[in-house]
């Protein structure tokens, strides 16, 4: 696999490569280089050279390339979905959904001519006019995870280049082929050489981006420990950063919630994408009389979910990303039962026929999770749903707010009063009311609080524009 630098495909100088594994079969199908600091330097210098001209291209002209990109992506959704499924494991339906959300961000970034508008005041003082302009930063970089290999790069790239920056992408070394295919499509737009660069790699590549003086800003999505590290290192090197970390998302079910709808939506939230998303429901908390009916219903959903290769249209859940991930998930299930929870549905130790080498982890329901235990606070990042019980909405809100993370919380109810109170009081950045995955549309920021986010400005929408531009104020008298 090659990097894309200076408008062409080039080999990395790295001596080391990693195998890219199909998680449904456990077999390698490609190799990805662990690019060096020298590779990062070459890409950054190419971007700095291009920036001198790209920043002067009018915004109305810059977004024409994004209109072309949107149309090209629309025409290749099925092909891209299969690429995502092969290296990531998710179902084709999930891969198509990921692409739709990515394309939404391309569309939103096409509004940059309006979103980048500044402000001005005539005669702010006698004979004095004042203006605020937004200008690009320079070369910016994004470090993206395996679980949404198309969507998450598109949270960043369209806004960055539409604002006049040049862009370097370091995708996950576990899912590099989707990024490579995205850059092949970007080539077809006629985008000027060196505006975008693709550099594959691992930790050395990340550290080189963080330290390089030519990189002005870093966008990151991954686990909380790595997000904290990236944020600290970016700040130490004088860069602005937006770093999205992990999550432990809680869904609260009140007795007046519609049981059938709630169960279906919570099941999809917990087990969709094999639980490998930062907006997956990981802990469901029932209030009062909701306990028994919801528990029975969600156990039935988990037991009957069809697991297999994501390329099979009848399958509802694919494998997890790696054998290491599968082992970690199973160790956490064991830890949960040791803490006193009961595995009402146990997904461990099961195989998929004809895919015995795949990394399949079937849905698990851990019943009676201690609200203050480690499993109630730990991000499992797999198809495991914990169940906990409280008597009042007050207790449920306290449980949500007592966690270290603050990515998402959801409430299922038919009470407008309860919903309004919940959305006001929970300390998370994304709230769902009768919604299981509270993923903001592209024109809104993807919020996150506490240890789920490090930074000030989030991805998507106006936050993306503010992150990728700096303000210049001009005070003038004539």
N, C-alpha and C positions, 0 to 999 in steps of 0.2 A: 504494500500500500504506500502511496506517495503523498507528500505534502503539496499544497498549492501555494506557491510563493512567486511574487513578481508577475502574476498573470499566466503562469505555466506550472505544469506538474513536474516536481523535482524530487529526487531521492534524498532522504534524510542522511545526515552524516553519522547517525547513531549506529554503533556496532551491535546494539541489542534490539531484538524484536520480540513481541508477544504474539501468541496464537489468539485469534478471534474465534470464539466457540459458539456454535449453535446450541442454545440451552435445551432445545427439545431433543437433541440427539447426543449431546456431549462431545460432538466431533468438531475439530478445527476446520475452518473453511477459508481463512485468510490469515495474514500476518501483518501486524502494525508496528511501525518503528517507535522507539522511545526517544524522541527527538532531543537533541542536546541544546545547551545554551547558545551554541553557535548557530543552530537552526533558528532559534528564537530571535537572535540578533539580526540575521539576514531578513527574516520576515518583518521585523519592526522597522528596520532601515528602509525596506521597500515601501512600507506604509507611510513613513515620514516623507519620503520623496514624493509619493503620490498626493499626500495631503496638501502640499503647496498649491496644487492646481485644483484638486477636488473641492476644497473649501470655497473656491471662487466660482464653482458651477452653481448657477441659481437653483434655489430649492425646487422650483417648478420643474426644472430639468432633471434634478437628481431623482425625484420620485417617479419619473417616467420609467426608470429601470425597475422600480418596484412594481409598477403596473404590469410590466412584461413578466417579472418573476411570478406574480400572482397568477397570471394566465398560464404560464408554463407549469406551475405546481398543480393547478386545477386539472390540467390534461394528463398528469402523471401520478395521480393519487393512488391508483391501484398498484402500479409498479413500486412506488415508494412504500406503500403499506406492506408489501411482501418483503422488501428489504428490511424494514423495521422488525417485522415478525421473525424473520430468520435469525437476526442477531440479538434481539431483545426478548423474544419469546411470547409477547402479548398476542392476543387474537387479532385477526385481520380487522374485525369490527373496531377494536380498541385502537389499532394503528390508524385506521381511517379517521376516527374521532380525534386522535392526536394531530393529524395533519390539518383537519378542519380548524382547530384552535390555532395552529401555527399560521395558517393562511389568513385568519382573522387579524393577526398582528401585522402581517404584510399590508393588509388593507388599511388598518388604522394608521400605520406609518406613512401611507400615501397622503395623509392629511397634514404633513409637516409644514407646508406653506402657511397654514393657519395656526397650527400648534406652536410654531416657533415665533409667532408674532411677539414683538416687544411692547413697549409702552412709551408715551411721551406726554409732556405737559408744556404747552405754550405759555409764556409769561408766568412761570412758576415763581419767579421774582421779577421785579420791574425790568423789562427788556431782556430777561434770561429765559432760555428754553432748556428743557431737560429731556433726555431720551434714554431709554433702556434697550439695548440690543442683545440678542442671544447669538453667541458664536461657538463653533465646535471646539473640542478639546485638543484633538490631534489623533494619535493612534490609541485605540481602546481595545481591550481584550475580554473575552468571555471564556470561562472554564465550565463546561456543562456535563451533566451526569448521564448514566446509561439508560435511565428509565423512560425518558422522553427524548430520544436522540434527534428528532426533527423539530418538535414543538419548542423546546427550551432554547436552542440556538436562535429560533425565530422570535423569541421574546426580546432578543437583544440586537441582532444584526440589522434588521430593517430600520429601526429607530436610529441606530448609531450612524449608518451611512447616509440616511435621509437628512440627518442634522449636519452633515458635512465632515464627519470623522472617517478615518480609515480603521479597519476592523481586523482583528486576529481571533480566530476560533481555535481553542484547544478542546476537542470533544473527548468523551470518555474513551479510554483505550479498550473498553469492553464492547463498545458499539460504534466503531469508527466508520463503517461502510455507509451508514445513512448520511453522515456528514459529508463524506466524499461525493455521494450522489447529489446532495444539495449543491455542492460547489460546481459539479458538472452542469447543473441546471443554471446556476448563476452565470457561468461562462456564456450560456446561450443568450443572456440578456444584452450582451455587448458592453457590460460594465467596464469602465477603463481599467487597465492593468494596475495591480498593486493596491486597489481600493480595499479588497478583501483578501485575507490570507488564511490558510488552513495548516495548522501545525499539530500533528499527532504526537502523543507522548504520555508520560506519567508524571511522577513527582518532580523530577529534575526539570521537566518542561514548565511545570507550574511555577516552581521556584524562580526559574529564569524570567518568566513573565512578570512576577511580582517584584523582582529586583531591577528589571531593565529600566533605565532612566527615560527611554523613549516611549514607554507605555504610560498613558496619563490616567487611565481608569480601568478597574477590574470589576467584572460581573461574575458571580459564582452561584452555583446551586449544588448542594450536596449535604453531607451530614453536618450536624452541629459542631463537632470537634474540628473538622476541617474548615468549616465556614469561619469559625473563630480565628483559626490560624491564618487563613487567607486575609481576613479583615485586618488583623494585627500587623501582618507583614506588609500589606498594601499601605496602611497608614504610616508604618515606619519608613517606607520609601516615598512618602509624600503623594500617594495616589488617592483619589476618591474611590470608594468601593461600595458595592451592594452585594451582600452575601446572604443567601437564603440557606438556612440550616434545616435540621430535622424537625419532626413533629410527633406528637402523641395526641391525636385528634379524638375528642370525646363527642359522642352523640347522645342526647338526652331524650328519652321517650316518656311522654306523659300518658296517663290513663285515657285521656280523651283523644289520643291520636288514632287515625284510621289504621287498624292493624295490618291489613293486607298491603296497603300502599307503603306503609312504614317499613315493613319487613322486606319487601322487594327492594326498596331504595337503599336501605341500610346494608342488605346483602351485597348489592352491587358496589356500594362504597367500600365495604370491607374486603371483598374478594376480587373486584375488578382489577385488572393488571396484576393479578396475583398479590395484591396488597402492596405493590412496590410503587407507591406514589405518595407524595408529601401531603395529599389531601384525602388519604384513605381513613375511614373510620377504624380506629384501633380499639376503642373502649366504648361499649354501649352501656348507658346507665339508665335503668328503668326507675320510675318514680311510683311508689305505692302499688296500686292494683295492676299496673302494667307489667309487673314482674313475670308471672307465670305464662300468660298468653304470648307475650313477645318472646320469651325464652324458648318455648316449644316451637313457635313459628320460625324463628331464626335458625334453630338447630335443623329443622327440616330443609330450609334453604341451603344450608351448608352441606348437608348430607347428599343432596341431590344435584349439586353443581357439577356439570360435565367438564372434566379436566383432560387435557391432551394437547396435541400439537396445535399451535395457534393458526396454522394453515388449514386446518379442518373447520369448515364453516359451522359445523354442529357443536364445536367445542365452545365452552363459556369461560374457561380459564386456562392459561398456558403455564409453562414452568417458571420458576424463579431464575435469576440470571446465572447462577453458578453453583457448583457443588459446595463451595465454601459458604455461600449464602444459605443454602439448604441446611447445612450442618449447624450454622449459627441459629437459624429459626428453630430447629428442633431442640437445641440446647436451651433456648429461652422458654419453649413450651414445657420442658422438663423442670425448669426453674419455677415456672408458674404453678405447676402441680405440687412441687415441693413447698411452695408458700401456702398451699391449702386450696387452690382452685381445682376444679374437676374438669377433665377433658370430656365434655359431653359429646363432642364430635372430635375425633382424633385423626388428623391427616398424615401422621408420621408413618413411614415404612411402606407406603403404597407405590405401586408401579403402574405405568401406562403401557398397555400391550403394544408391541412393535416399537416402543420408544423407551426400552428398559434402561438405556444409558442417559436418558434425559434427567434434568434437575427438577422433577415434579414434586411439589409439596401440596397435598390436598388441603382443603379448608379445615381449620380447627376452631372449635368454640371452647374457650376456657370459662367455665361457669363459676361464679363466686370469687372473682378476683378481688383481693383486698385493696380498697381504694388508696391506701397509703403504702402499699407494697411496691417492690421494685418493678414488677411486671406492669403495674398500672402506670408507671412513669417512664418506661423504657420503650423507645421506638423499635419495634420488631421488624418492620419493613418486609412483611410477608403476609400470607393469607390466614392470619390469626386474629380472631375477635374475642376480646375479653368482655365479660358481663359482670356488672356490679349493680348493687341495689341500694337505693336511698328512699326515704319516706316523703321528702318535700323538695320542691323546686329550689328552695334556699340551699339545701344540702348539695344539690346537683351543681348549682352555680359555684359554691365554695370548692367543690371537687375540681371543676374545670379550672378555676382561678388558682388553685393550689399547685398546679403543675408548672414545671420549668419552661415548657414550650408554650407557644401562643399562635399556632398557625391557623387552626380552624376549630370551630365548635358548631354543632347543629342541634336543633330542637325540633321534635315532631309533636304537634299539638293542633287542636282546633280552636284554641283560645288566643284571641288577638292580644289580650292583656298579658298573658304569660309570654307570648312571643316578643312583645315590645319590651318587657322587663328583661328577658334573656338577652336580647340583642344589645341592650343598653349596658348591662352589667358584666357580661363575660369579657375577660381580658384576652382576646384573640383578635387577629387582624382580618380574618375571613369568617363570616357568620352565615350559616344556612338555616332557614326556617322552612321545614318540610322539604328540604333539599339535602341530599346526602354528600354531594361533592360541591362545595361552595367555591368553585373556580370562577374568578371574575372574568367578565368579557374583556376583550382587548383594550377597550377605551377606558377601563378602570385599572388601577394599580393592583398587582398581586401582593396583597398585604401580608404581613407576618409580624408578630410581636415577640418580645422576650427572647428566648434562646432559639427561636425559629428564624430570626433575622438580625443581621448586624449591618447597620448603616442607617441612612436617613431617607433615601429615595428608592422606591421599589421598582420592579420591572413593569412594563406595559404603560400605555396611555401617557398622560401628562407627566407622570413621574419619570418615565423613560426620557422624555424630551428634556426635562430639567436636569436629569443625571448626565446626559450626553452633551449638554451645552453649559457654557459659563456666561454670566451676565457682564455686560460692559455698560456703564452709565456715562453719558456725555452731557456736560453742562456747558452751554455756549451763550455767548453774548455777541451781537453784531451791531 
